[in-house]
Amino acid sequence: MKTTLIATALSSLAVLASAQAYFEVAITFTGADGAYYNQHFPTDDNSHPITNSMVVYNISSAGGGFCTFGGVNGTDVVVFGPETVAVDPPQAMSWGDCQTD
C-alpha cells in the first residue's frame, strides 16, 4: 500500500515537472492612421497564422514572451517583453511565434 502511494506520488511529480506552463502574449499590430488589431499568441514555440491583411507599421506587446513575426514580404520582426518595434518596410503579417524565453 505504501509502495503504491509513493509510486503514484512520484509519478504525479514527474508529470507536473514535465508540464510546460504556457501563457498567451497579447500583441497589438498598428497600421496607418491609428488603425490597429489585437491577437493573442500562445507561448508554445509554434507558428500561428495571422489572417488580417492590414499593412502593419508597428508591433507592440504589453509584456511577457519572446515573439517573432513574419511579414508577407519576408521581413521578420522580434518583440521581447514590453516594447514596440517598427516593421520596416511596413507590410501585412502572416505568422507569429511566441515562447517564454
N, C-alpha and C positions, 0 to 999 in steps of 0.2 A: 504494500500500500504506500509506504513512504517513498520507495524507489519510483513508483509510478508518478506520485505527486511531484517529486524532484525532477524527473524526466520531463513531465509536462511543463513545469515552470521554466526549465532551461530552454525547452523548445519554444515557448512563448517569447522569452527574452531574445532568442536568436531571430525570430520573425520580426520583432519590434526593432532590433538593431539593424536589420537589413532593409527595413521600410524607409523609403526616401520621403522626407517631408516637403511636398511641393506646395507652392502658393501661386497666385496669379499676379502678374505685373500689369497695372493699368497704364496704358500708353495713349498719348494724345498725338494725333497727326494733324498738323496745321497747314492750311493752304493759303491761297491768295485771299485778300480782303477779310481776314479773320475767320474764314470757313475752317471747320475742323470736324474730326470724328474721333471717337474713342474705341479702343479694342483691348480686351484682356488676353494675356498670353500666359499659359501655364509654364512654370519653371522646370519643364521636363526634358529640356535639351532636344526637342524635336521641332522640325519646321512646321509652321501653321500658316495656312493661306490667308491672305488679305485680299478681299474681293472688292473693296471700294476703289474706284478708278480716279478719285480726285488726285490732282498733282499736289505733292507734299513738299513744303518748304522747310518745315522743322518737325522734329520728333522729340517728344518730351515724356519724362517719367517723373512721378512724384516721389519715387524711391523704391529701393529693393530690386534685386535682379540684375543680371548682366545680359543684355539683349543685342541681337544683331538682326538688322532688317535688310532685305534685298529689294532693290528697285527694278522696275520693268526695263530700264536702260542699262542695268548692270552695276549700279552703284550700291555698295554695302555701307550701312550706317550702324555704328556701335553706340549704344547708350548704356552707361554704367551708373546705376543708382539714380539719385535725384539730379537730373540735368536736362538741358535742352540742347539738341545737336542739329545743326543745319544740314539739309540734304542738298548736295552740290554736285551736279545740277539738279534742280527740282524735278521730281518725277513721281509717278504713282508707285506705290509699294506693292510687291507681290507676295512676300512671305515674311514671317518673323519667327525668331527662335530665342527663347529665354532660358537661362539657367540660374542657379543660386549663387554661383561664384565665377 
